[in-house]
């Protein structure tokens, strides 16, 4: 891997010969382009399906990922929070086996799949696209296991007894054990709750009370989303105060706890 000062040489992006050019923290980085010798083996297909799936998920959960994984990359590693999220979650899913009939696989909308190709509604044959899901030839599709997904990671303390309920469009989170006596808990750690709607591929992150004030808290959900299934995650994160030149005080994410899956809800 090589580096270049962007202020001198300019910044490049994308594939350049046998390298991939990216920019991270204002620095130009070149990575070697890896070309698999046999990209059609089941193992290669499965590996690519997992990475493609979690990469798309990292974009949907970007706000939560940039907070929950802010301190995970090692300083100087040129790794972003999104990279850390992908590394932590690329294998946190499961295979969903599709129905088979006479060697064919039927898609979600009645499309027929055979030998890795898709027959569309008008009979045209095409290659599977990302919209078809993380499909692996002869193996089904790679999908999310909500209870295994990590949206935050770190050494801060969070109790597994934290729980959530939804009533009349309001998310109620109860934290019976704030962990104030734990060595990895600080009173100024702040509770964060991420709500993810898989059907619409949208996410909202709510900032809750500080650990020392946390017990019960309430978050109002968007009215238009109440008929869609949602997944809820929570974590504590250290608050780091930074005073800018203009005297304005902002809060930047510090160390986080591991996230806790609070449940899957259907609010119709």
Residue, then its C-alpha position, 0 to 999 in steps of 0.5 A: x500500500x502506498x500513500x501520496x500527499x493530496x495537496x501536491x499530487x492531487x487526489x485520485x479515485x477508482x481503478x488505476x491499472x492494477x491498483x485501487x485509488x481511495x482518499x481517507x483522512x485527506x491522504x491518497x491511498x493506493x491498494x493492490x487490486x486483487x484478482x481471484x483465480x477462479x471467481x465462480x467457485x462456491x466459496x468465492x461466490x459466498x464470500x462476495x455475497x456476504x461482503x456485497x450484502x454488508x457493504x450495502x447495509x453499511x450505507x443504510x446504517x451509516x449514521x449509526x456506524x459512524x458513531x458506534x464504530x468511531x473509535x474501533x479502527x486502530x489509529x494510523x491503520x487508514x481504516x474507516x468506521x465503515x471498514x470496521x463495521x464490514x469487518x465485524x459483520x460480514x459473517x453475521x447473517x445466514x443462508x435463506x434457502x430458496x424453493x427448488x423445483x426440477x432444478x429451478x429456483x423461484x424468486x420472490x416475485x415468481x421469477x425463475x432462476x436456473x444456473x445463476x441466470x434470471x428469467x424475467x416476467x417477459x421471458x428475457x434472460x438476464x444476470x442476477x442484479x443487486x436488487x435480487x439480493x445477495x444470491x449465491x448460485x445453488x445456495x440461496x440468498x444471504x440475509x440478515x440475522x438481526x440478533x447478530x448484527x453489531x451497530x456499535x462496538x467497544x469496551x464501554x459497559x452495557x447491560x443485556x437486561x436493557x429492553x424495549x417496547x412500542x405502544x401507540x407509536x412511542x418507543x419505550x426503552x428501559x435500562x434496569x442496570x446502568x452499570x454505574x459500579x462497573x469499571x467501564x462505565x462513566x456517568x456521562x456516557x450517553x445512550x443511543x438507540x438506532x431504529x432500522x426499517x428493512x422494508x424501506x432501507x431507512x435508519x434513525x438514530x436517537x440520542x437518549x439520556x446520560x448513563x447517570x440519568x438513564x432508567x426509562x426513556x421515550x422516543x416518538x417514531x415517525x407516523x408514516x413508518x408505524x405500519x412497517x416492521x422495524x429492528x431496534x438496537x441500543x448502546x452507550x457511548x462516551x461524550x467527548x466535548x470539543x470547543x470550536x474557535x467560534x466558542x460553540x460546543x459540539x459533542x463528538x463520539x468517543x468509545x462505545x459499548x457493544x450494541x444490544x439488539x432490543x427486538x424486532x417489532x411490527x407496529x401495525 
